[in-house]
Amino acid sequence: MVSNKEIVCKSVLTNSGIEPFDYSISPYVGCEHACVYCYARFIMRYRAGSEGKQWGEFAHAKINAPKILAREIRAKPKGVTWLSAVTDPYQPIEKKYELTRRCLEVLSAYKFPIWVQTKSSLVMRDVDLLAGFPEKDVGFTILTLDDDLRKKIEPAASPVDERVAVLAELSSRGIPTFAFVGPILPVLSDSEETLRPLINELVKSGTKQILFDRLNLRW
């Protein structure tokens, strides 16, 4: 069982420190997707296991995030904003709270460039809003075409075929898209037999950017 609860935050538009992003926004603490390779497990050091829960077993909603963002953004220079650095902005809890959508509404009003990265087909819910940004990139993390492997390493993320289909739909609507193939997993997803079909499918989706990353063993 995933533990969901509401929390309040003091800040939400944080300096990224990762090129080419100026800011990052994480509307939630924790992530229900429960990816076994996730580097963001370092959060556990600061959350004391979230009442004994393991990574993937809790997701806390920063219930005041859109309000805080509306206050902070007025004092910030315009910059590329990444949703999200340490949590998936479209994990299942977003269906209830819509914090990502409400934050996007604020960013849109101030015409901030955005980079949205997810493993969830729920992003299609906000295609009307995303299309209105003058500068945006929207994409999916996709490690493999093998959905049986996906169930083991990303148990609560959207099926692989759904992600590829949404990537193609976004591209067909003229929204700049990307695919993030990362981390590449030794033995599991690093062979030519695995990567070549994946790359071919991503190219067919219409995306113009395919990014690769190595496995980070340090949380």
Protein Blocks (a to p, Z undefined) as FASTA:
>chain_A
ZZddddddfbfbdcfkpacbfbdcdfbgcjfklpaklmklmmmmmnnonnoiaehiaccd
dfklmmmmmmmmmmpccddddddfkbcfkbfklmmnommmmmmmmmmmnopacddddfbf
klmmmmmmmmmpmbdcdddddfbfblklmmmmmmmbccfklmmmmmmmmmmnopacdddd
ddddehjlmcfklmmmmmmmmmmnopabdcdddddfbZZ
